[in-house]
Amino acid sequence: MTVSTVTVRRPAHAAHKSGTLSPHEQGILWDMEEQFWTSGADSAQATTATNAVMVFPYPPGILQGDQIWPHLKQSTGWRSVVMAERRVTRCRDIAILTYRVSAEKTDVPIYKALCASTYLSDEDTWLRISHQQTAVT
């Protein structure tokens, strides 16, 4: 009796070909992410795609496009932000930043969350297409 073994190979899909960014590109994205927290809603809007999606602890929950900005006017402008456990994954023109944040603002308890932001590079310009926060208690 002959037993054959077949090796199952994944298709050569682009999602299986992840990589990383150069230190310079990583610096640009981490600076953008820090400014997202500290520089206010107008700055965040300038680095975010028009129809981006953001997921925040409820409320407000899931927001898209113009729904995002009234919420961010109230929840940006943190005095200090520490991003730990930073990770970057890249697949072609998409980069995903993941991290643990500790943000501080006057008269507000320190906010801690696990976060992920997805950026798309279009004509050498990075724009945030999604952002998600899971509060850590």
Buried (B, 14 or more C-beta within 10 A) or exposed (E): EEEEEEEEEEEEEEEEEEEEBEEEBBEBBBEBBBBBBBBBBEBBBEBBBEEBBBBBEEEBEEBEEEEBBEBBBEBBBBEEBEBEEEEBBBBEEBBBBBBBBBBEBEEEEEBBBBBBBBBBBEEEEBBBBBBBBEEEE
